[in-house]
Amino acid sequence: MIWLRSIKLAAGGPQAQREARLMMSEKIAAAIREGGRLMMGSSADSVVKRYRKRVKANVRRLSA
């Protein structure tokens, strides 16, 4: 959920900086990983399923 991260980033401070670094590293790693999976023949559905699983994990982490 974008709004959860937005709230954390808007608060500023060291936690916001950590969250921003984590967000960028997650996005870059996911793009490389999932792009590779697509090039190797994985279906778009499987990529979306993995993405949704990671989004749920982030929602749990950010809601805590």
FENZINOR-V225458 format. One record per residue. N is the residue number from 1. PHI is phi in whole degrees, -180 to 180 (* if undefined). OMEGA is omega in whole degrees, -180 to 180 (none if undefined). Layout:
n=<N:N>
phi=<PHI:PHI>
omega=<OMEGA:OMEGA>
This chain:
n=<1:2:3:4:5:6:7:8:9:10:11:12:13:14:15:16:17:18:19:20:21:22:23:24:25:26:27:28:29:30:31:32:33:34:35:36:37:38:39:40:41:42:43:44:45:46:47:48:49:50:51:52:53:54:55:56:57:58:59:60:61:62:63:64>
phi=<*:-62:-65:-65:-68:-60:-63:-64:-68:-66:-67:72:85:-60:-66:-66:-64:-61:-63:-64:-64:-63:-59:-67:-66:-63:-64:-66:-62:-66:-63:-66:-62:-73:-62:-63:-63:-64:-65:-88:107:-66:-81:-61:-61:-69:-66:-64:-61:-66:-62:-62:-63:-70:-63:-61:-64:-67:-61:-61:-65:-75:-83:-74>
omega=<-177:-176:178:178:180:179:-179:180:-179:180:179:178:-177:180:178:178:177:-179:179:178:179:-178:-178:-180:177:-177:-179:-180:-180:-180:179:-177:-175:174:176:179:179:179:180:174:177:180:176:179:-180:178:180:179:179:179:-180:179:180:177:178:179:178:178:179:-178:-177:-179:-176:none>
